[in-house]
């Protein structure tokens, strides 16, 4: 009889030649539990998904209650479903007034696809500006605005009339002209290694887009729901986009994405043609119920307010000869090492030290720390102790794989 490990490799499509290969049977709080009972401290939250931790009782209860009422009823937008309505209303209540109309989809990539279509349809233009080392997903349109040729080139031809410019490069503003439908940008670049805008870069882009009639799209798929020490990065920078993209933590651990705009802009999808954007499972009632419960936990437990204090503790404790910098705010941090080879060693061997770590796609000399926002100070100290032991091992055995 084949083991689950063998079945995993035999029947599931693989995304790399070296998957983590941990078999997890249970997750609770900030810990994942393996088949042998070993527990692993989750320092990446499924890549910024599990902001309230795993199996939070209020989220689990919301899921169970909704499953008991109904699951899928009809394609999105045809039947009034209270989980969708309640969650959209809650989101509108914590976002700027201009962002009051929500279109739920299934994932971040789908939110990107919907937003690009919306911008082209509303402006009547086709040109899209995106940024070097940006990440917006891997579907065809999202890949067309990904800022890495390594991942794009094998799938060409991609969307036409897309142009890459430099993040934090003021010369890039000149590329936004009267032919531009939209500019899509991460207010904080995640996969580039947690890179923040400088010299009021976002404000300048907002002003340029407004003057040229182009829509500004903020991709907060990774930064939303407290991850950077603010509920959303738009709160941190005081810049309001025309379209906001959410996913990952939006669903509280369930698959959910959204693109959010004004009623005026979003209404363009209703006619000429009708069904300008459509999804079967977008805004699934169980996912919306889980997402709303998760958002309520973030607010009720003041998880955003405690985020920067926890960030400061990580930075205070993560002092080591191999660490050249701990970069970022809130609980989205990049730990930069003095050599990329150490990063490979640390991530590969982290499970031996009871830790789950992960790479950045476009930053080879750093690894991410993005634990659930519920992580306690004691758990942070424990994680840092284990991590420094791992770094000691890496320093003494740099060639060990």
Buried (B, 14 or more C-beta within 10 A) or exposed (E): EEEEEEEBEEEEEEEEEEEBEEEBEEBEBBBBBBEEEEBBBBBBBBBBBBBBBBEBEBBBEBBEEBEEEEEEEEEBBEEEBEBBEEBBEBBBEEBBEBBBBBBBBBBBBBBBBBBBBBBBBBBEBBBBBBBBBBBBBBBEBBBBBBBBEEBBEEEEEBBEEBBBBEBBEBEBBEBBEEEBBBBBBBBBBBBBBBBBBEEBBBEBBBBBBEEBBBBBBBBBBBBBBBBBBBBBBBBBBEBBBBBBBBBBBBBBBBBBBBBBBBEEBBEBBEEEEEEBBEBEBBBBBBBBBBBBBBBBBBBEBEBBEBBBEBBEBBBEBBEBEBBBBBBBBBBBBBBBBBBEBBBBBBBBBBBEBBBBBBBBBBBBBBBBBBBBBBBEEEBBBBBBEBBBEBBEBBBEEEEEE
